[in-house]
Amino acid sequence: MVEINSIRERIWNDYSKASFQQIALELSKDDRAFNEFLHLLQDTEKTVINRAAWILSFIFEINKSYIMDALPQLVKLIQETNATIALKRNILRILQFVNIPESLHDAVMQVSFDHLENRQMAVAVRCSSMTVLANLAKYYPEIKQEITAILHTDLHYGTSAGFRSRAKRILNELS
């Protein structure tokens, strides 16, 4: 049985990919521990939140079903105004690769548009948001025009190479 206080201590003291992958492996085998781990995504220490968010990505690679069951909770977390960039980046990265339940479409669409339109937001968060929106556009073709308008506008505002590359790919997909 995995102890959550032990996990928090390991997250705090051992910042390495190998350690985080090991933690993810342990958590992906223990329902109770995984559910307790989710509380670390709301910790009072931003460092713990950011590192736990990275571990969440590793858990997704190992056991997608845990993440799918937790999607409503994860979406609520990225809706919070004080959510860290790392938390947003990792949850949105996951959302790019899953079939989002219809009950979450509105919330995910809103938060993704908010992040995509915010030029101060981290590029990785904006890029993941545009991919999530492009995926949702398959169900809601009426949002294609809005996504396209945002991307065309932002292509001309000194965005990063990564943003431009993703935007061009998404624009091709949407046309």
KAMOJO-V374016 format. One line per field, one symbol per residue. phi: phi as a letter, one per 40 degrees, with the letter a starting at -180 (. if undefined). A space follows every 10 residues. Layout:
# KAMOJO-V374016
phi=???
This chain:
# KAMOJO-V374016
phi=.ccccccdcc cccbcadccc ccccccccbb dcccccddcc cbccccccdc cccccdcccd ccaccccccc ddcccccccc ccccccccdc ccccccbbcc ddcbdccccc cccdcccccc cddccccccc cccccccccb dccdccddcc cccccbbgcc cccccccccc dcccc
